[in-house]
Amino acid sequence: MIEKINDISELSGFYRDDLFYVRIISLAKAYGFSYDFAVFYRQLDSDNRITAIISKLDFDFTLCFNDNADTNEISELISVLGYSTLLCDASFNHTAPYTQGVIMVSDKKVEISAARAEIDKYPKLMELFNFVDYDTADFESWYVDISHRIRHGCARAYTLNINGVIISSGIFSSIYNDDAVLSAVRTSEEYRGLGYGSALVSEMTGDIKGKIYLMREKELNEQFYKRLGFKNNGNWRMYK
């Protein structure tokens, strides 16, 4: 049985040590249960144990489930509700096109510094948005979302600057308790290979006590993140 929930306490008793859990719970913490565009669900088995949790932010879904979940029921719900994207573990099968990549995780702290560069932990979001160069995102909707998460302690943005110019950036797009999801890491092309990106990620990971998760494309940046203490930890899948 899948039901809509109205309080974060209704997610208690369910835990998964993965990226999807952190994303969903941090969204619940940031937005609560009073907005029409932010909706949360749980699946219960016959003993009323939670087997899956789902977040819906507009039409972007994230799914976290355990081995006892009824994945057919979940797939049917997603189809009925309609979605733009569905992010989940690659073991979840849904009849739609998808892209797929690698999840990495780290709880290590690797100290790296960069000469002449300064870390800004409160960057101007317009400048950050322009630097990251989101191809498909609208600034206003992105700004409303990320600033809301930051205000509620569920996200953090960082830039690394030289003489006031951004040369590298990164965002913890989800934070819950001591864990976080790292995203939007970018370094200007002319500064790549010089240690600036590593210095930024090193600074960011030092601020998180628990585990840090990230999603990367299969063929990209594996060695970069391994040098910073990350290990491959399964695969993500994005249905569209």
N, C-alpha and C positions, 0 to 999 in steps of 0.2 A: 504494500500500500504506500502510495506517495501522497504527502499532504503538505500544504503551505504552512509555514510556521510564522509566528507572530512575536517571538521573543528569543533572544540568543540562548536563553537557558534550555530551550527545546533542542539545542544541538549538543548539550552536555551528554557525556557518556560515549561520544563518538570521537575517535582520534585516528588520524593517519599521519605517519611521518613522511609527508610528501609536500611538494610544491602546491598542489591543488587545494589541499586543506588550508594552507596558509593564505592563499588567495581568497577563498570563500569566507573564512572566519574574519579576515581583516576587512573585507567588504561589509560583512554584517556589523562589525564594530564601527566602521566609518559611517555607514548610512542608516543603520537601524532598520526598523520595520514599518515606517510610516510613509515611505515614498512609493508611488505606484510603479516607478521605473526600476526599483531595486527590490527584488522578490527572492525569497529563499524557500527551499523545499527540503524535506527529508523523506527517505524511504524506510519503512519499518517492516521487519519480518513478522512471522506469526507469533513470536514471543515479545513483540514490541521493542525489539532491539534495532537501533539505527544501523542500516547497511549502506546508506549513501546519503550525501548531502549535495545540493545543487544551488548555485546562485544564478540569478538572471538580472543583468544590468542592461537596461533597454532590451536589446535582443542578442546580447552576448552572454553565453552560458559558460559556466565552469562546473565540472563534475568531479567529485571525489567519492570513491566507492571501495568497499572491501570485497573479499572473496565470496561473501554470502549474498551479495546484491543480486537482485533480479534485473539483469541488464536489458532484457527485452522490454520490461515495463518502463524502464528509464528511456529507452530509445523511442518508444511510442509516445511518451509524454513530450519529449523534445520535439518530435515531429508535429504533434497536435498544437503545441504552443507557438511553433514557428521560431526560427532563429536565424541570425546573421552568421554567428560563429559558435562553435562548441569546442571548448578546450578540455582535454581529458588525457588520462593515461592511454598509451597506444594499444593497450590490451582491450580497450572498449571498442566494439564493432558497431558501426552505424552505417546505414546504407546511403552514403553521400560522399562526394569528393573530399579529399583532405590533403593537407601538408603535414609533414612529420619531421621531428628533429630529436635532439639529445638533451636530456636533463642532466645538469651537473650540480653537485652539492659540495659544500665545504664547511667545516667548523674550525679550520686552522687560520691563524693570523700570520701573514707574511709581511714583514716591515720593509717597505721600499719608499725611498724619498726621491724627489726630483728637484734639481737645482733650478733656481730662478722662478719656480712656479709656486703659486699660492692656491690653497683650497678654499672654495666658497661654499659653505653649507646652507646658505640662504640666497641662492641666485635668483635673479629676475626671471620669472617663468616665460615671458615673451622671448627673451634672449636665448633661453634654454631651448624653447620650442623651435626657434629659427635655426639654432645650431644643430639640433638632432635631425631636422629636416624630415618631419613626418610626412610621408607622401600622401597618405589617404586620410589623415586626421584634420578636422576642423579645429582651429585654435580655440575658439570660444568653448566648445564642448570639452576639449582636452583640458583647458585651463580650469573650468568649473570642477571637473572630476579630480584632477591631481591636486589642486589647491584645497579641495574639501578633504581629501585623504590626508594631506599634510597637516591641516589644522587639527585633525582628530588623531594624530600620532600614528597613522597607518601607512605613511609614505614619507620619503625624504628625497630631496634632490641635491646633487652636488655638481660643481664644476671645478676644473683645474684651469687656472688663468696665468698668463704671462703678460705683464704690463696692462692688466685689465681686460685682456682679450681671451675669450674662452678657447682653449685648445683641446679639452677633453671633458666629457660629461658622463654622468650615470645617475640612475634613479633606483631607489628601492620602491617599487610600485606597490608592494604589499608588505606590511609588517604586522606580526601578531606575537605577543609575548616577546620571546628572545629570538625569533626566527624571522627571516625576510626573503623576499624575492627580488633579485637584481635584474634590472632591465635597462634598455636605452643607453648602453655603453658605447660611446663613440669618441674617436680621437681624430683631429684634423689630419688629412692625408700627409701633409708636409712634416708633421711631428710624429708620425708612426715609426716604431722601431727604435725610439729614443728613450723609452722607459716611462713616458708620461702617463700613458693609459694604465700601466702597471701601478704607478704611484697613486693614481686616483682610486683604483679598485682596492689597493692595499689600505688606503685611508678609510674607505667605506666599510670594508670588512672588519676593520678594527673597532667600529662603532656598534657592531652587532655581537651580542654575547653568545647566541646560539648558532643555528645552522643558516647558511645562505644558499638559496637555490637559484638556478638560472636556466633559461631555455636557449639553446643555440641551434643553428642549422647544422646538419650532420657533418658537412665538410669544412666548417669554418671555426677558427679560433680555439681549437682543442688544446694545442700546446700552450697558448697564451694563458688560458685559465688553469691548466695543470701546473704551470710554474707558480701560480698563486695559491695552490693548495686544493684546487677543485678536482673532483673525480666524477667520471661518468656514472650515472645512477638511473638508468632506464631511458625511456623515450616518451615524448609528448606527441600529441596528435591534435590538429586543429581541423575540425570539419567546417565546411563553408557551404 
